[in-house]
Amino acid sequence: VVLYASQTGNALNLAKDLYEDASEKGFSVEVSDIAAFDFAEFVERPPPLPVMVLISSTWTDGVPPPKAQAAFDRLFRNTWTPTSLARMRYAVFGLGNSVYGANFCKAARDLDARLLALGAQRVVDRGENDDDNYRAELFAKWKDMLWMAHGARVMGNSVQFIENPSDGDTDDSGSAEEWVSEDEEDQDDTFAGLDTALPVAGDSSCGNGAGALQDLEDLGAIVAANGKGTKKNLKRGQVGVASKPKKMLNPSLEASLTKQGYKLVGSHSGVKLCRWTKSMLRGRGGCYKHTFYGIASYQCMEATPSLACANKCVFCWRHHKNPVGTSWRWETDDAQMLIDGFMTKHRQMIKEMRGLPGVMPERLHEANTIRHCALSLVGEPIIYPQINQFIELLHNEGISSFLVSNAQFPAQMESLVACTQLYVSIDASNAEDLKRVDRPLFKDYWERFLECVDILRSKGQRTVFRLTLVKSWNMSELEGYAELIRRGKPDFVEIKGVTFTGGNKPELGMSNVPWHAEVVAFSKEVTALVADEYEIASEHAHSCAVMIGNKTKFKKGDDWHTWIDFAKFLELFHAGKAFSAEDYMVKTPEWAVFGRGMLGDGGFDPAETHHRKGDSRSVSASSTPASTHPGTPARQD
């Protein structure tokens, strides 16, 4: 029986791997989510019981995955006795991340200890793997221990089932499959071959007896002795110290991110074509940055120089497939190489849009000239060691920079060069909610968060608080948000409803996604608390987004000046002199000002054409190219 406790699918994938391997070896296998498994019913099955293999990941604070929590709670009830599971034999493999320190693989460790306490017998030592230093060979070795406990033998560099050596001469009746599972013709849904043959801890082939396999290192030593080369021993639960920095991307992660549509560049970076880039190429409207700040969405490149992050936010739209870490310890790719790679792959994706229905030829041509870069794709770009050089290179290419940080790296924020616009994610108004929503790796996450808020106040370029609203998670404590605004004094506050990203087992559902009207109502309540300096300036209903602006700086009379003179910014940046956000602002068009556009348009550019799914109307060919909108610089290609 193979049970898995999984949230993002990693433990499930290992369970599938074990199922395939065991099936190939002649075992019949029952695979189940631990959440749906009844341990009490299992131990009441008639003998012999199959061996149970449990694969568990660990969630924030060392707890089981949320989907498996109820199953763990049932197993840890005091209704069990020290002999309740005496008939059961098991093996545990854990998944975790060493950056969580003492909580590394804690769910699997607790599960292992609990099963022992209830009288179950461990057949092989617990295996563990570290997301932060993932080594696929560790699970492979652990499986080999499982097979060796059943009688498989080391043959060269591999572990194989061979004919029973006590049988003397061999014949066809001694094939591995028949020897492993004598009941193959009428297998049921259990590990038929493992039900009686696996020894318990303490037997000669596994456990504490002489010659026993004590750990994964023992198996590595055996294989090395029978094959070529040697393996460096690595204690369970510890991260080996590499002689040189490792690559951030491993084959499994590359495959996962590529499947999600990323174009990977180098060993730690990626670029992806935004849906709003595609939309504006077809004249169907731009993103909220177009409405709020005047960017040309079809000339914007979405990228990140660091796929790693120090948070595992509950609303992460990348389903936590990217690596995590509290410091940079990977190979570092050259900034110029990343810029070249991003631009090349972005243009390749633009080229692939050619010929699609509705794509406007003039915009497709202009899209090859990249004018903006949103460094908000995934991960934490600010921890990339060459981030300042990277931003300078963007500006040298005539590309504006919109950088988003999760407010966990104050030192890097302090030393950051001027961006066109610098964002800090404000996902909660107090320490308790921030921990629940962002699930930060740092223990001093709140102190780091507040320090970043303070640093943002001292920055000369345009600054933004970005609030992602998640119903039932972070939409209370409005005074707390107001106090953060007073403290950081951002130029703008973007308030946006969370986007439902789906997935096999999403932690959030549609009930957690606020309507635009709810986002507007929330924004009005927050604004009322800071009305001496702030006022709602714009909205983008399609994105469920509202923008609050500092009226003492960006409102002149009745006119808002939230749009950006990008050419002026680049001129000021290269001049090398101090400058302020007001030095490169331009007037916001009336249609983009909150309450002044066409009724019901919610910040939609009237030069674009509304399009809804199922709408057969053709896209207007007369839509004005965004390069003619105020604040977008003319540039020679």
C-alpha positions as CSV (number, residue, x, y, z in Angstrom):
1,V,0.0,0.0,0.0
2,V,1.5,3.4,-1.0
3,L,0.1,6.4,0.7
4,Y,1.0,10.0,-0.1
5,A,0.5,13.3,1.7
6,S,0.8,16.0,-1.0
7,Q,-0.2,19.6,-1.6
8,T,1.6,20.7,-4.8
9,G,2.0,17.2,-6.3
10,N,5.6,16.3,-5.4
11,A,4.8,13.5,-3.0
12,L,2.1,12.2,-5.4
13,N,4.7,12.1,-8.2
14,L,7.0,10.0,-6.0
15,A,4.1,7.7,-5.2
16,K,3.5,7.2,-8.9
17,D,7.2,6.5,-9.5
18,L,7.1,3.9,-6.8
19,Y,3.9,2.4,-8.2
20,E,5.5,2.1,-11.7
21,D,8.7,0.6,-10.3
22,A,6.9,-1.9,-8.1
23,S,4.5,-2.9,-10.9
24,E,7.4,-3.6,-13.2
25,K,8.9,-5.8,-10.5
26,G,5.8,-7.9,-10.3
27,F,4.1,-6.4,-7.2
28,S,0.5,-5.4,-7.1
29,V,0.1,-2.0,-5.6
30,E,-2.7,0.0,-3.9
31,V,-2.0,3.8,-4.1
32,S,-4.1,6.2,-2.0
33,D,-4.2,9.8,-0.8
34,I,-3.6,9.5,3.0
35,A,-6.6,11.9,3.4
36,A,-8.9,9.1,2.2
37,F,-7.2,6.2,4.0
38,D,-8.7,4.5,7.0
39,F,-5.9,3.1,9.3
40,A,-8.3,1.5,11.6
41,E,-9.9,-0.5,8.8
42,F,-6.4,-1.4,7.4
43,V,-5.2,-3.1,10.6
44,E,-8.5,-5.1,10.7
45,R,-7.7,-6.7,7.3
46,P,-7.1,-10.5,7.4
47,P,-3.4,-11.5,7.6
48,P,-1.0,-11.1,6.1
49,L,-1.0,-7.3,5.9
50,P,0.8,-5.7,3.0
51,V,3.6,-3.4,3.8
52,M,2.6,0.3,3.9
53,V,4.8,2.9,2.3
54,L,4.1,6.5,3.2
55,I,5.5,9.5,1.3
56,S,4.8,12.9,2.9
57,S,5.8,16.4,2.2
58,T,6.0,19.1,5.0
59,W,4.1,22.4,4.9
60,T,4.8,25.7,6.7
61,D,5.8,25.5,10.4
62,G,6.5,21.7,10.1
63,V,2.9,20.7,9.7
64,P,1.5,18.2,7.2
65,P,0.0,19.4,3.9
66,P,-3.4,21.0,4.6
67,K,-5.2,18.3,2.6
68,A,-3.6,15.7,4.8
69,Q,-4.0,17.4,8.2
70,A,-7.3,15.6,9.1
71,A,-5.7,12.2,8.5
72,F,-2.7,13.1,10.7
73,D,-5.0,14.3,13.4
74,R,-6.9,11.0,13.3
75,L,-3.6,9.1,13.6
76,F,-2.4,11.2,16.5
77,R,-5.6,10.8,18.6
78,N,-5.2,9.3,22.1
79,T,-7.7,6.6,21.3
80,W,-4.8,4.5,19.9
81,T,-2.7,2.2,22.1
82,P,1.0,1.2,22.0
83,T,0.0,-2.0,20.2
84,S,-2.7,-0.8,17.9
85,L,-0.5,-1.1,14.8
86,A,1.6,-4.1,16.0
87,R,0.6,-6.0,12.8
88,M,1.7,-3.3,10.5
89,R,5.0,-2.9,8.8
90,Y,5.9,0.3,7.0
91,A,8.5,2.6,5.4
92,V,8.5,6.4,5.3
93,F,10.0,8.9,2.8
94,G,9.8,12.6,3.5
95,L,10.0,15.8,1.4
96,G,10.9,19.2,2.9
97,N,13.1,22.2,2.6
98,S,16.2,22.6,4.7
99,V,15.8,26.4,4.8
100,Y,13.0,25.8,7.4
101,G,15.7,24.5,9.8
102,A,14.3,22.3,12.6
103,N,11.0,21.9,10.6
104,F,12.8,20.2,7.7
105,C,10.7,17.0,6.8
106,K,9.0,17.3,10.2
107,A,5.7,15.9,9.0
108,A,7.4,12.7,7.8
109,R,9.5,12.5,10.9
110,D,6.5,12.9,13.2
111,L,4.6,10.3,11.1
112,D,7.6,7.8,11.4
113,A,7.8,8.3,15.2
114,R,4.0,8.0,15.7
115,L,3.8,4.7,13.8
116,L,6.7,3.3,15.9
117,A,4.9,4.5,19.1
118,L,1.8,2.6,18.1
119,G,3.7,-0.7,17.6
120,A,4.3,-0.7,13.9
121,Q,7.5,-2.1,12.6
122,R,9.8,-0.1,10.3
123,V,11.2,-2.2,7.4
124,V,13.7,0.4,6.2
125,D,15.1,3.6,7.6
126,R,13.2,6.8,6.8
127,G,14.4,8.5,3.6
128,E,14.4,12.3,3.1
129,N,15.0,14.7,0.2
130,D,15.5,18.5,0.3
131,D,13.7,20.8,-2.1
132,D,16.5,23.3,-1.7
133,N,19.1,20.8,-2.8
134,Y,17.0,18.2,-4.6
135,R,18.8,14.9,-5.4
136,A,16.7,12.5,-7.4
137,E,19.2,9.7,-6.6
138,L,18.2,9.7,-2.9
139,F,14.7,8.4,-3.7
140,A,16.2,5.9,-6.1
141,K,18.6,4.7,-3.4
142,W,15.8,4.5,-0.8
143,K,13.7,2.4,-3.2
144,D,16.7,0.1,-3.7
145,M,16.8,-0.3,0.1
146,L,13.2,-1.4,0.0
147,W,13.9,-3.9,-2.7
148,M,17.0,-5.2,-1.0
149,A,15.0,-5.7,2.2
150,H,12.9,-8.1,0.1
151,G,15.8,-10.0,-1.2
152,A,17.1,-8.0,-4.2
153,R,20.9,-8.0,-4.6
154,V,23.5,-5.5,-5.7
155,M,24.6,-6.4,-9.2
156,G,27.3,-4.0,-10.5
157,N,25.9,-0.5,-10.2
158,S,22.3,-1.5,-9.7
159,V,20.0,-3.5,-7.4
160,Q,18.2,-6.4,-9.1
161,F,16.0,-9.3,-8.2
162,I,17.8,-12.5,-9.2
163,E,17.0,-16.2,-8.8
164,N,17.0,-17.5,-5.3
165,P,20.6,-18.6,-4.7
166,S,19.5,-21.5,-2.6
167,D,17.7,-23.1,-5.6
168,G,20.9,-24.3,-7.1
169,D,20.7,-24.6,-10.9
170,T,18.5,-22.0,-12.5
171,D,15.5,-22.4,-14.8
172,D,12.6,-20.4,-16.1
173,S,10.6,-21.0,-12.9
174,G,13.1,-18.8,-11.0
175,S,12.4,-15.6,-12.8
176,A,12.4,-12.5,-10.7
177,E,8.8,-11.7,-11.2
178,E,7.6,-15.2,-10.2
179,W,9.9,-15.3,-7.2
180,V,8.9,-11.9,-6.0
181,S,5.1,-12.5,-6.4
182,E,3.9,-16.1,-6.5
183,D,0.3,-14.9,-6.6
184,E,0.8,-12.8,-9.7
185,E,-2.1,-14.4,-11.6
186,D,-4.7,-13.2,-9.1
187,Q,-3.1,-10.1,-7.6
188,D,-5.3,-8.0,-5.5
189,D,-4.8,-4.3,-4.7
190,T,-2.0,-4.7,-2.3
191,F,1.8,-5.1,-2.5
192,A,1.4,-8.9,-3.0
193,G,5.1,-9.6,-2.9
194,L,5.8,-7.4,0.0
195,D,3.0,-8.6,2.3
196,T,5.0,-11.4,4.0
197,A,8.6,-11.2,2.8
198,L,9.8,-7.8,4.0
199,P,11.8,-8.2,7.2
200,V,11.3,-5.9,10.1
201,A,13.9,-3.6,11.7
202,G,16.3,-5.8,13.5
203,D,16.3,-8.6,10.9
204,S,19.6,-9.5,9.2
205,S,18.8,-7.6,6.0
206,C,17.6,-4.3,7.6
207,G,17.7,-2.7,11.1
208,N,20.1,-2.9,14.0
209,G,21.5,-6.4,13.5
210,A,24.9,-7.2,12.3
211,G,25.5,-6.3,8.7
212,A,22.2,-4.3,8.6
213,L,21.5,-1.5,6.2
214,Q,21.5,1.5,8.6
215,D,20.9,4.4,6.1
216,L,21.0,5.5,2.5
217,E,24.8,6.0,2.8
218,D,25.2,2.3,3.5
219,L,23.5,1.5,0.2
220,G,25.6,4.1,-1.6
221,A,28.7,2.5,-0.2
222,I,27.6,-1.0,-1.3
223,V,26.8,0.2,-4.8
224,A,30.1,2.1,-5.0
225,A,32.0,-1.0,-3.9
226,N,30.3,-3.1,-6.5
227,G,30.6,-0.6,-9.3
228,K,32.8,2.3,-10.4
229,G,33.6,5.5,-8.5
230,T,32.5,6.5,-5.0
231,K,29.7,8.5,-3.6
232,K,30.1,11.2,-1.0
233,N,28.2,10.4,2.1
234,L,25.5,12.8,3.2
235,K,23.8,12.6,6.5
236,R,20.0,12.3,6.5
237,G,18.3,15.7,6.8
238,Q,21.5,17.7,6.2
239,V,22.5,19.7,3.1
240,G,25.9,18.9,1.7
241,V,28.4,21.7,1.3
242,A,29.2,21.8,-2.4
243,S,32.7,22.8,-3.6
244,K,31.1,25.3,-5.9
245,P,27.7,27.0,-6.2
246,K,25.0,24.8,-7.6
247,K,22.6,25.6,-10.4
248,M,19.2,26.8,-9.3
249,L,17.4,24.9,-12.0
250,N,17.4,21.1,-12.0
251,P,15.8,19.0,-14.8
252,S,12.6,18.4,-12.8
253,L,12.1,22.1,-12.1
254,E,13.0,23.0,-15.7
255,A,10.4,20.6,-17.0
256,S,7.7,22.0,-14.6
257,L,8.4,25.7,-15.5
258,T,8.6,25.0,-19.2
259,K,5.2,23.2,-19.0
260,Q,3.8,26.4,-17.5
261,G,5.0,28.4,-20.5
262,Y,8.2,29.9,-19.1
263,K,11.2,30.4,-21.5
264,L,14.1,29.8,-19.3
265,V,17.3,31.8,-19.6
266,G,20.6,30.6,-18.0
267,S,20.4,28.7,-14.8
268,H,18.1,30.9,-12.7
269,S,16.0,33.1,-14.8
270,G,12.9,33.1,-17.0
271,V,10.7,35.2,-19.3
272,K,7.0,34.7,-20.3
273,L,4.6,36.4,-22.6
274,C,1.9,38.2,-20.6
275,R,-1.7,37.7,-21.6
276,W,-2.1,41.5,-21.8
277,T,0.7,41.7,-24.3
278,K,-1.3,39.3,-26.5
279,S,-4.5,41.2,-25.8
280,M,-3.1,44.6,-26.8
281,L,-1.5,43.1,-30.0
282,R,-5.1,42.3,-31.0
283,G,-6.4,45.7,-30.0
284,R,-8.4,44.3,-27.2
285,G,-7.1,46.4,-24.3
286,G,-4.1,46.8,-22.1
287,C,-3.2,45.8,-18.6
288,Y,-3.8,47.9,-15.5
289,K,-0.3,49.4,-15.9
290,H,-1.5,50.9,-19.2
291,T,-4.4,52.5,-17.5
292,F,-2.6,53.6,-14.4
293,Y,0.8,54.6,-15.8
294,G,0.6,54.7,-19.6
295,I,2.8,51.7,-20.6
296,A,2.2,50.1,-23.9
297,S,1.3,46.5,-22.9
298,Y,2.3,45.0,-26.2
299,Q,5.8,46.4,-25.8
300,C,6.2,45.1,-22.2
301,M,8.5,42.1,-21.3
302,E,7.7,40.1,-18.2
303,A,10.7,38.5,-16.7
304,T,12.7,37.7,-13.6
305,P,16.5,37.3,-13.0
306,S,15.7,35.1,-10.0
307,L,13.1,32.3,-9.9
308,A,13.8,31.8,-6.2
309,C,11.8,33.4,-3.4
310,A,11.8,33.7,0.4
311,N,8.0,33.2,0.7
312,K,5.5,30.5,-0.2
313,C,2.5,32.8,-0.5
314,V,-0.9,31.1,-0.2
315,F,-2.0,32.8,-3.5
316,C,1.2,32.1,-5.5
317,W,0.1,31.9,-9.1
318,R,3.1,29.6,-9.9
319,H,1.9,26.9,-7.5
320,H,5.2,26.9,-5.6
321,K,7.1,25.2,-8.4
322,N,9.9,27.7,-8.1
323,P,12.7,27.3,-5.6
324,V,12.9,29.0,-2.2
325,G,15.8,30.4,-0.2
326,T,16.8,33.1,2.3
327,S,20.0,34.0,0.5
328,W,21.7,33.6,-2.9
329,R,23.9,30.5,-3.1
330,W,23.5,29.4,-6.7
331,E,25.6,30.0,-9.7
332,T,25.3,33.6,-10.9
333,D,24.7,34.2,-14.6
334,D,26.1,37.4,-16.2
335,A,23.6,40.3,-16.3
336,Q,24.3,41.1,-20.0
337,M,23.7,37.5,-20.9
338,L,20.3,37.6,-19.1
339,I,19.3,40.8,-20.9
340,D,20.2,39.4,-24.3
341,G,18.5,36.1,-23.5
342,F,15.3,37.7,-22.3
343,M,15.0,40.0,-25.3
344,T,15.7,37.2,-27.8
345,K,13.2,34.8,-26.3
346,H,10.6,37.5,-25.8
347,R,10.9,38.5,-29.5
348,Q,10.6,34.9,-30.5
349,M,7.3,34.7,-28.6
350,I,6.1,37.9,-30.2
351,K,7.0,36.4,-33.6
352,E,4.8,33.4,-32.8
353,M,1.8,35.7,-32.6
354,R,2.1,36.5,-36.3
355,G,-0.9,35.3,-38.2
356,L,-3.2,34.8,-35.2
357,P,-6.7,36.2,-35.7
358,G,-7.0,39.9,-34.9
359,V,-3.3,40.6,-34.4
360,M,-2.6,44.1,-35.7
361,P,0.4,44.2,-38.1
362,E,1.6,47.7,-37.0
363,R,1.6,46.6,-33.3
364,L,3.3,43.3,-34.1
365,H,6.1,45.3,-35.8
366,E,6.3,47.8,-32.9
367,A,6.3,44.9,-30.3
368,N,9.8,44.0,-31.4
369,T,10.9,47.2,-29.7
370,I,10.7,46.4,-26.0
371,R,10.0,49.5,-24.0
372,H,9.1,48.1,-20.6
373,C,10.2,45.3,-18.3
374,A,8.0,44.0,-15.5
375,L,10.3,42.3,-13.0
376,S,7.4,40.5,-11.3
377,L,7.0,37.2,-13.1
378,V,7.9,35.0,-10.2
379,G,10.5,34.8,-7.4
380,E,12.4,37.7,-5.8
381,P,14.4,39.6,-8.4
382,I,16.1,41.8,-5.8
383,I,18.3,39.0,-4.5
384,Y,20.0,38.5,-7.8
385,P,23.6,39.6,-7.0
386,Q,23.9,41.6,-10.2
387,I,20.5,43.3,-9.9
388,N,21.9,46.8,-10.1
389,Q,23.9,46.1,-13.2
390,F,20.9,44.3,-14.7
391,I,18.6,47.4,-14.2
392,E,21.2,49.7,-15.6
393,L,21.5,47.5,-18.7
394,L,17.7,47.6,-19.1
395,H,17.8,51.4,-19.0
396,N,20.7,51.4,-21.5
397,E,18.5,49.5,-23.9
398,G,15.8,52.2,-23.5
399,I,13.6,49.9,-21.4
400,S,11.8,51.1,-18.3
401,S,11.9,49.0,-15.1
402,F,9.0,47.9,-12.8
403,L,10.5,45.9,-10.0
404,V,8.4,44.1,-7.3
405,S,9.9,42.9,-4.0
406,N,8.3,40.9,-1.2
407,A,9.9,43.1,1.4
408,Q,12.2,40.5,3.0
409,F,15.6,41.8,1.8
410,P,16.1,45.3,3.3
411,A,19.9,45.4,2.6
412,Q,19.3,44.8,-1.1
413,M,16.5,47.3,-1.2
414,E,18.7,49.9,0.5
415,S,21.4,49.6,-2.2
416,L,19.1,49.3,-5.2
417,V,19.6,51.7,-8.0
418,A,16.7,53.9,-9.3
419,C,14.0,51.9,-11.0
420,T,11.2,53.5,-13.0
421,Q,8.8,52.2,-10.4
422,L,9.6,50.2,-7.3
423,Y,7.0,48.0,-5.7
424,V,6.7,46.4,-2.2
425,S,4.1,43.6,-1.7
426,I,1.9,44.4,1.3
427,D,-0.1,41.2,1.7
428,A,-1.2,41.7,5.3
429,S,-1.5,44.5,7.8
430,N,0.0,42.7,10.8
431,A,2.6,40.0,11.7
432,E,0.1,37.2,12.3
433,D,-1.7,37.6,9.0
434,L,1.5,38.1,7.0
435,K,2.8,34.8,8.3
436,R,-0.4,33.1,7.4
437,V,-0.7,34.6,3.9
438,D,3.0,34.9,2.8
439,R,4.4,31.9,4.8
440,P,7.9,33.6,4.9
441,L,11.0,31.6,5.5
442,F,12.7,34.2,7.7
443,K,11.9,34.0,11.4
444,D,12.3,37.8,11.7
445,Y,10.0,38.3,8.7
446,W,8.0,41.1,10.3
447,E,11.0,43.2,11.2
448,R,12.4,42.8,7.7
449,F,9.0,43.7,6.3
450,L,8.8,47.0,8.3
451,E,12.4,47.9,7.5
452,C,11.7,47.6,3.8
453,V,8.6,49.8,4.3
454,D,10.9,52.4,5.9
455,I,13.5,52.2,3.1
456,L,10.8,52.6,0.5
457,R,9.9,56.0,2.0
458,S,13.5,57.3,1.3
459,K,13.6,56.2,-2.3
460,G,13.5,59.0,-4.9
461,Q,11.9,57.2,-7.7
462,R,8.2,56.3,-7.9
463,T,7.2,53.8,-5.2
464,V,4.1,51.6,-4.9
465,F,2.5,49.4,-2.2
466,R,0.8,46.4,-3.9
467,L,-2.0,44.8,-1.9
468,T,-3.4,41.5,-3.1
469,L,-6.8,41.0,-1.5
470,V,-7.8,37.4,-0.5
471,K,-11.3,37.1,1.0
472,S,-11.3,35.5,4.5
473,W,-7.5,35.9,4.7
474,N,-6.4,39.6,4.6
475,M,-9.3,42.0,4.1
476,S,-9.8,43.0,7.7
477,E,-7.7,45.3,9.9
478,L,-8.0,48.3,7.6
479,E,-6.4,50.6,10.2
480,G,-3.3,48.4,10.0
481,Y,-3.0,49.0,6.3
482,A,-3.6,52.7,6.8
483,E,-0.8,52.8,9.3
484,L,1.6,51.1,6.9
485,I,0.7,53.7,4.3
486,R,1.4,56.5,6.7
487,R,4.7,54.9,7.6
488,G,6.0,54.1,4.1
489,K,4.3,57.1,2.3
490,P,4.2,55.3,-1.1
491,D,3.4,57.4,-4.2
492,F,0.7,54.9,-5.1
493,V,-1.2,52.0,-3.6
494,E,-2.4,49.3,-6.0
495,I,-5.2,47.2,-4.5
496,K,-6.0,44.1,-6.6
497,G,-8.2,41.1,-6.1
498,V,-6.4,37.7,-6.0
499,T,-6.5,35.7,-9.2
500,F,-7.8,32.2,-9.0
501,T,-5.2,30.0,-10.5
502,G,-6.8,26.6,-10.2
503,G,-4.6,23.5,-9.9
504,N,-5.3,19.9,-8.9
505,K,-5.8,20.8,-5.2
506,P,-6.0,24.6,-4.9
507,E,-5.7,26.0,-1.4
508,L,-7.9,28.9,-2.5
509,G,-11.2,28.8,-4.3
510,M,-13.4,31.2,-6.1
511,S,-15.0,32.1,-2.8
512,N,-11.7,33.8,-1.9
513,V,-11.7,36.0,-5.0
514,P,-13.3,39.4,-4.4
515,W,-15.5,41.1,-7.0
516,H,-14.3,44.4,-8.4
517,A,-17.1,46.1,-6.5
518,E,-15.7,44.7,-3.3
519,V,-12.2,45.8,-4.2
520,V,-13.5,49.3,-4.9
521,A,-15.4,49.3,-1.5
522,F,-12.3,48.2,0.3
523,S,-10.2,50.9,-1.4
524,K,-12.7,53.6,-0.4
525,E,-12.5,52.5,3.2
526,V,-8.7,52.5,3.3
527,T,-8.6,55.8,1.5
528,A,-10.9,57.4,4.0
529,L,-8.4,56.6,6.7
530,V,-5.6,58.5,4.9
531,A,-7.7,61.1,3.1
532,D,-5.4,63.9,4.1
533,E,-2.8,62.7,1.5
534,Y,-4.4,60.0,-0.6
535,E,-7.3,59.6,-3.0
536,I,-8.5,57.0,-5.5
537,A,-7.0,58.0,-8.8
538,S,-7.8,55.1,-11.2
539,E,-9.2,51.7,-11.7
540,H,-9.0,48.8,-14.1
541,A,-12.1,46.7,-13.6
542,H,-11.0,43.9,-15.9
543,S,-8.1,43.2,-13.5
544,C,-10.2,43.9,-10.3
545,A,-7.7,46.6,-9.5
546,V,-7.9,50.1,-8.0
547,M,-5.0,52.6,-7.7
548,I,-4.8,55.1,-4.8
549,G,-2.5,58.1,-5.5
550,N,-0.7,60.6,-3.3
551,K,-2.7,63.7,-4.2
552,T,-0.2,66.1,-2.6
553,K,2.3,65.1,-5.3
554,F,0.4,63.8,-8.3
555,K,-2.8,65.8,-8.4
556,K,-2.5,69.3,-9.8
557,G,-5.8,71.1,-9.4
558,D,-8.4,68.6,-10.8
559,D,-5.8,66.8,-13.0
560,W,-4.0,63.6,-12.0
561,H,-0.5,63.1,-13.2
562,T,0.0,59.3,-12.7
563,W,1.3,58.6,-16.2
564,I,5.0,58.3,-16.8
565,D,7.2,60.2,-19.2
566,F,9.5,57.3,-19.9
567,A,11.9,59.2,-22.1
568,K,12.3,61.8,-19.4
569,F,13.0,59.1,-16.8
570,L,15.8,57.5,-18.9
571,E,17.3,61.0,-19.5
572,L,17.3,61.7,-15.7
573,F,18.7,58.3,-14.9
574,H,21.6,58.6,-17.3
575,A,22.3,62.2,-16.1
576,G,23.6,60.8,-12.8
577,K,22.0,63.5,-10.7
578,A,19.4,63.2,-8.0
579,F,15.8,63.4,-9.2
580,S,12.3,62.8,-7.9
581,A,9.1,61.0,-9.0
582,E,7.5,64.4,-9.9
583,D,10.3,65.0,-12.5
584,Y,9.0,62.4,-14.9
585,M,5.2,62.5,-14.4
586,V,2.7,63.4,-17.1
587,K,-1.0,64.1,-17.1
588,T,-3.4,61.1,-16.9
589,P,-5.9,61.0,-19.7
590,E,-9.5,61.6,-18.5
591,W,-10.7,58.1,-19.5
592,A,-8.1,56.6,-17.1
593,V,-9.1,58.7,-14.1
594,F,-11.5,57.1,-11.6
595,G,-15.1,58.1,-12.2
596,R,-14.4,60.1,-15.4
597,G,-14.3,57.5,-18.1
598,M,-17.3,56.1,-20.0
599,L,-19.9,54.7,-17.6
600,G,-19.2,51.0,-17.0
601,D,-15.8,50.9,-18.8
602,G,-13.8,50.8,-15.5
603,G,-10.6,52.2,-16.9
604,F,-10.8,50.6,-20.3
605,D,-9.0,52.6,-23.0
606,P,-11.6,53.8,-25.5
607,A,-9.0,53.5,-28.3
608,E,-9.2,49.7,-27.8
609,T,-12.1,47.3,-28.6
610,H,-14.0,45.4,-26.0
611,H,-13.9,41.6,-26.6
612,R,-15.6,38.9,-24.7
613,K,-15.5,35.2,-25.1
614,G,-18.0,34.1,-27.7
615,D,-18.1,37.6,-29.2
616,S,-17.8,37.2,-33.0
617,R,-17.3,40.9,-33.7
618,S,-14.1,41.7,-35.5
619,V,-11.5,43.8,-33.8
620,S,-11.4,47.4,-34.9
621,A,-8.6,48.1,-37.3
622,S,-8.7,51.7,-36.4
623,S,-7.5,51.3,-32.8
624,T,-4.8,53.8,-32.0
625,P,-1.4,52.3,-31.5
626,A,-0.3,52.7,-27.9
627,S,2.9,54.3,-29.0
628,T,0.8,57.5,-29.8
629,H,-0.6,57.7,-26.3
630,P,0.7,60.5,-24.0
631,G,3.8,59.6,-22.1
632,T,5.1,56.9,-24.4
633,P,8.4,58.0,-25.9
634,A,9.1,57.9,-29.6
635,R,12.1,55.8,-30.3
636,Q,14.1,55.0,-33.4
637,D,14.4,51.3,-34.0
